[in-house]
Amino acid sequence: METLIGSVLGWVGTLGTFVAYVLMLRGTWSPSTRAYLTLNTVGGMLAAGGALAYGAWPSFASNIVWGLMGAYGLLATFRRRPAPMCAEDVPGSPSTSAATLAMTVPLPVLPLPQSPWDPSNTVAAPISLPWLPRADTAETPSKLTASQTQPAALAA
């Protein structure tokens, strides 16, 4: 019976963490939302319970750590201060455009490159690979003697 319970716990926990991850990748949930963190926490703990029932200690340890990381993130979301209210949320407030302009922060201005990019410039810096002979020490065919260029059967 413990095996069946462990199997159900493990599969439900794994499915929960996979669903949370897929919803985050699709943009439905943000990684900092409470729903995502809750599903990861519960899923990690359930999968850890399933691993414990089977005696899979590495899986148990990784799922406990996963659940604890989710719990830490969830706790952090409850510790955060609530976001300041927008002007449109406050009844009788002035127009939202003035409030929005007062809340905007200018973006930093990035410096432009010194020279524009030229796609016709194909000059590349030489690289050195330790397993290849260097260009200045490589033997060229002009330096080889006739006996070195002919196969052994022909040289005899």
C-alpha positions as CSV (number, residue, x, y, z in Angstrom):
1,M,0.0,0.0,0.0
2,E,2.9,2.4,0.8
3,T,4.2,1.8,-2.8
4,L,0.8,2.8,-4.3
5,I,0.7,5.9,-2.1
6,G,4.3,6.8,-2.9
7,S,3.6,6.3,-6.6
8,V,0.6,8.6,-6.5
9,L,2.4,11.2,-4.5
10,G,5.4,11.2,-6.8
11,W,3.3,11.4,-10.0
12,V,1.0,14.1,-8.7
13,G,4.0,16.1,-7.5
14,T,5.9,15.7,-10.8
15,L,2.8,16.6,-12.8
16,G,2.3,19.7,-10.6
17,T,5.9,21.0,-11.1
18,F,5.7,20.3,-14.9
19,V,2.4,22.1,-15.2
20,A,3.8,25.1,-13.3
21,Y,6.9,25.2,-15.5
22,V,4.9,24.9,-18.8
23,L,2.5,27.7,-17.7
24,M,5.5,29.8,-16.8
25,L,7.1,29.2,-20.2
26,R,3.9,30.0,-22.1
27,G,3.7,33.3,-20.3
28,T,0.5,32.4,-18.4
29,W,2.2,32.7,-15.1
30,S,5.2,34.7,-14.0
31,P,7.9,33.0,-11.9
32,S,7.1,35.4,-9.1
33,T,3.4,34.8,-8.9
34,R,2.0,33.0,-5.9
35,A,0.2,30.4,-8.0
36,Y,3.4,29.3,-9.7
37,L,5.4,29.2,-6.4
38,T,2.6,27.4,-4.6
39,L,2.3,24.7,-7.3
40,N,6.1,24.3,-7.3
41,T,6.2,24.1,-3.5
42,V,3.4,21.5,-3.2
43,G,4.6,19.6,-6.2
44,G,8.2,19.4,-4.9
45,M,7.0,18.2,-1.5
46,L,4.6,15.6,-3.0
47,A,7.4,14.3,-5.3
48,A,9.7,14.1,-2.2
49,G,7.1,12.1,-0.4
50,G,6.9,9.7,-3.4
51,A,10.7,9.4,-3.5
52,L,10.8,8.7,0.3
53,A,8.3,5.9,-0.1
54,Y,10.6,4.2,-2.6
55,G,13.8,5.0,-0.7
56,A,15.1,7.1,-3.6
57,W,17.3,9.4,-1.5
58,P,18.8,11.5,-4.3
59,S,15.4,12.2,-5.7
60,F,14.0,12.9,-2.2
61,A,16.8,15.4,-1.5
62,S,16.4,17.2,-4.8
63,N,12.7,17.4,-4.5
64,I,12.9,18.7,-0.9
65,V,15.3,21.4,-2.0
66,W,13.0,22.3,-4.9
67,G,10.0,22.5,-2.5
68,L,12.0,24.6,0.0
69,M,13.1,27.0,-2.8
70,G,9.4,27.4,-3.8
71,A,8.4,27.9,-0.2
72,Y,11.1,30.6,0.2
73,G,9.9,32.4,-2.9
74,L,6.3,32.1,-1.7
75,L,7.3,33.5,1.7
76,A,9.1,36.4,0.0
77,T,5.9,37.3,-1.9
78,F,4.0,37.6,1.3
79,R,6.8,39.8,2.9
80,R,6.7,42.3,0.0
81,R,4.9,45.5,0.5
82,P,1.8,45.9,-1.7
83,A,2.4,47.8,-4.9
84,P,1.5,51.5,-4.7
85,M,-1.9,52.3,-6.1
86,C,-2.2,54.0,-9.5
87,A,-4.0,57.3,-9.8
88,E,-6.9,55.7,-11.6
89,D,-7.5,53.4,-8.6
90,V,-8.0,56.2,-6.2
91,P,-11.5,57.8,-6.5
92,G,-11.5,61.6,-7.2
93,S,-7.8,61.7,-8.2
94,P,-6.5,64.0,-11.0
95,S,-6.0,62.7,-14.5
96,T,-3.9,59.6,-14.9
97,S,-1.6,61.2,-17.5
98,A,-0.2,63.6,-14.9
99,A,0.3,60.8,-12.4
100,T,1.8,58.6,-15.0
101,L,4.3,61.2,-16.1
102,A,5.3,61.9,-12.5
103,M,6.0,58.1,-12.0
104,T,8.1,57.5,-15.1
105,V,11.8,57.1,-14.8
106,P,14.0,58.1,-17.8
107,L,15.9,55.2,-19.4
108,P,19.7,55.4,-19.5
109,V,21.2,56.5,-22.8
110,L,23.6,53.9,-24.1
111,P,26.7,55.2,-26.0
112,L,26.8,54.5,-29.7
113,P,29.8,52.5,-31.1
114,Q,32.7,54.5,-32.3
115,S,32.5,53.1,-35.8
116,P,29.5,51.7,-37.6
117,W,29.3,48.0,-38.4
118,D,30.5,47.2,-41.8
119,P,29.3,43.8,-43.1
120,S,31.9,43.8,-45.9
121,N,34.7,43.7,-43.4
122,T,35.6,40.0,-43.0
123,V,38.9,40.4,-41.3
124,A,39.1,38.0,-38.4
125,A,41.7,37.8,-35.7
126,P,43.9,34.7,-36.0
127,I,43.3,32.0,-33.5
128,S,45.7,29.4,-32.1
129,L,44.5,25.8,-31.6
130,P,47.0,23.7,-29.6
131,W,46.3,20.5,-31.6
132,L,47.0,22.2,-35.0
133,P,50.4,23.1,-36.2
134,R,51.1,26.8,-36.3
135,A,51.2,28.5,-39.7
136,D,54.8,29.7,-39.2
137,T,56.1,26.2,-38.2
138,A,53.9,24.0,-40.5
139,E,55.8,22.2,-43.2
140,T,54.8,23.3,-46.6
141,P,55.0,20.9,-49.6
142,S,58.0,22.9,-51.1
143,K,60.1,22.0,-48.1
144,L,59.4,18.3,-48.4
145,T,61.8,16.0,-50.2
146,A,60.8,13.7,-53.0
147,S,61.1,10.6,-50.7
148,Q,58.7,12.2,-48.1
149,T,56.0,12.9,-50.7
150,Q,56.0,9.4,-52.3
151,P,54.3,6.4,-50.7
152,A,56.6,3.8,-49.2
153,A,55.8,1.2,-51.9
154,L,56.9,3.6,-54.7
155,A,60.1,4.7,-52.9
156,A,61.5,1.2,-52.7
